[in-house]
Amino acid sequence: MTGRTADTAEADTGTRWLDEGQQQTWRAYIMGTQLLLDRLDRDLRAEFGISMTEYEILVRLSESPGRRMRMALLADALCHSRSRVTHTVARMEQAGLLNRTAAMDDGRGVEAVMTDEGFALLEKAAHSHVEGVRRNLVDISDPADYAALGRVMNRVSDRLMAGMPAAADIR
């Protein structure tokens, strides 16, 4: 907001503008989140030749029974469009990290299934990835602040995941 106070602007538009401190916090969150995700993505690409999204697909599959998951549920769990996940999975399939197959339960859907090569890559990449998360977020945060961040983001996730399949919630 420029040129008017938040109180005046709210009276004019009905919008509850952020005050200066809230705006600074919001921008710090946006900037910090983007920088962190970019760094983690860069590290994974440099060390293991996979993107952050590909890493997250491997994680979701490794945590699923039989290391398999329906493509639609995988897209929901990643909070990505189905077309984006389909494209990424196709690239990973070409690299031998997973396969796509008919769903075991009804044969109508398509499941992504992690290969042994994909699991081996995940096992190597996980150590580096977790170290990056620790170095760039956990270890520089006061434990109380880190816990507060978790509480806030859980509330955000609860609100925004309403109506999504429970299996998409990776917390």
C-alpha positions in Angstrom: 0.0 0.0 0.0 1.4 3.4 -0.9 -0.1 6.8 -0.2 -2.8 5.7 2.2 -3.0 4.1 5.6 -4.3 0.5 5.9 -7.3 1.8 7.8 -8.3 4.3 5.1 -7.8 1.7 2.4 -9.9 -0.9 4.2 -12.8 1.6 4.6 -12.6 2.4 0.8 -12.3 -1.2 -0.5 -13.2 -3.6 2.2 -9.8 -5.3 1.9 -7.9 -6.0 5.1 -4.5 -4.9 3.9 -1.4 -6.3 5.6 0.3 -3.9 7.9 4.0 -3.1 7.4 5.2 -5.9 9.7 2.8 -8.5 8.2 4.0 -7.5 4.7 7.6 -7.9 5.6 6.9 -11.3 7.2 4.9 -12.4 4.1 7.7 -11.3 1.7 10.4 -12.9 3.9 8.4 -16.2 3.8 8.0 -16.0 0.0 11.7 -15.1 -0.6 13.0 -17.7 2.0 10.8 -20.5 0.7 11.7 -19.9 -3.0 15.5 -19.6 -2.2 15.4 -22.7 -0.1 13.6 -24.8 -2.7 15.8 -23.5 -5.4 19.0 -24.4 -3.4 17.7 -27.9 -2.6 16.7 -28.4 -6.3 20.1 -27.2 -7.5 21.9 -29.5 -5.1 19.9 -32.5 -6.2 20.5 -31.7 -9.8 24.2 -31.2 -9.4 24.9 -34.3 -7.3 22.3 -36.8 -8.5 20.9 -35.4 -11.8 17.3 -35.2 -10.5 15.0 -32.3 -9.7 13.3 -31.6 -6.4 10.0 -32.8 -8.0 11.6 -36.0 -9.1 13.1 -36.5 -5.6 9.7 -35.9 -4.1 8.1 -38.5 -6.4 10.7 -41.1 -5.3 10.0 -40.2 -1.7 6.2 -40.6 -2.1 6.7 -44.0 -3.9 9.2 -45.2 -1.3 6.6 -44.5 1.5 3.7 -46.3 -0.3 3.0 -50.0 -0.1 4.8 -51.9 -2.8 6.5 -48.6 -3.7 3.6 -47.9 -6.0 0.9 -45.2 -6.2 -1.8 -44.2 -8.5 -0.8 -41.3 -10.8 -3.8 -39.2 -9.7 -3.0 -39.6 -6.0 0.7 -38.9 -6.7 -0.3 -35.6 -8.3 -2.5 -34.7 -5.3 0.3 -35.6 -2.9 2.7 -33.4 -4.7 0.2 -30.6 -5.2 1.0 -30.5 -8.9 -1.2 -30.8 -12.0 -1.7 -34.3 -13.4 -0.2 -33.3 -16.7 3.0 -32.0 -14.9 3.3 -35.2 -12.9 2.7 -37.3 -16.1 5.5 -35.5 -17.9 7.9 -35.9 -15.0 7.1 -39.5 -14.5 7.6 -40.2 -18.2 11.1 -38.7 -18.0 11.8 -40.7 -14.9 10.6 -43.9 -16.6 13.0 -43.3 -19.4 15.8 -42.9 -16.9 14.8 -46.3 -15.3 13.8 -44.9 -12.0 10.2 -46.1 -12.2 7.6 -47.8 -14.4 4.0 -47.1 -15.1 1.6 -50.0 -15.0 -2.2 -50.7 -14.7 -3.5 -50.3 -11.2 -3.4 -53.5 -9.2 -6.8 -53.1 -7.6 -9.0 -52.4 -10.7 -6.8 -52.2 -13.8 -8.5 -49.0 -14.9 -6.0 -46.5 -13.4 -2.3 -46.1 -13.9 0.2 -46.5 -11.1 3.8 -45.4 -10.9 6.0 -48.1 -9.5 9.6 -47.4 -8.2 12.3 -49.6 -9.6 15.3 -50.9 -7.6 17.4 -48.3 -9.5 15.1 -45.5 -8.3 15.2 -46.7 -4.7 19.0 -46.9 -4.8 19.2 -43.4 -6.1 16.8 -42.2 -3.4 18.8 -43.8 -0.7 21.9 -41.9 -1.9 20.2 -38.6 -2.5 18.3 -38.6 0.8 21.4 -38.1 2.8 22.5 -35.1 0.9 18.9 -33.6 0.7 18.3 -33.9 4.5 21.7 -32.3 5.1 20.7 -29.4 2.9 17.4 -29.0 4.7 19.2 -29.2 8.1 22.0 -26.7 7.0 19.7 -24.2 5.4 16.6 -24.3 7.7 16.6 -26.5 10.7 20.0 -25.7 12.2 19.7 -22.0 11.7 16.3 -21.9 13.4 15.6 -21.5 17.1 13.8 -24.8 18.1 10.7 -22.8 19.3 10.6 -20.9 16.0 10.9 -24.1 14.0 8.1 -25.7 16.0 5.9 -22.5 15.5 6.6 -22.7 11.7 5.4 -26.3 11.8 2.2 -25.4 13.6 1.4 -22.5 11.2 2.1 -24.6 8.1 0.0 -27.5 9.5 -2.9 -25.0 9.8 -2.4 -23.7 6.3 -2.2 -27.3 5.0 -5.4 -28.3 6.9 -7.3 -25.4 5.4 -6.0 -25.9 1.8 -6.3 -29.7 1.7 -9.9 -29.7 2.7 -11.7 -32.0 0.3 -8.5 -33.8 -1.0 -8.0 -37.5 -0.5 -6.6 -38.3 2.9 -3.8 -40.3 1.3 -2.5 -37.1 -0.4 -1.6 -35.7 3.1 2.1 -36.6 3.5 2.4 -35.2 7.0 
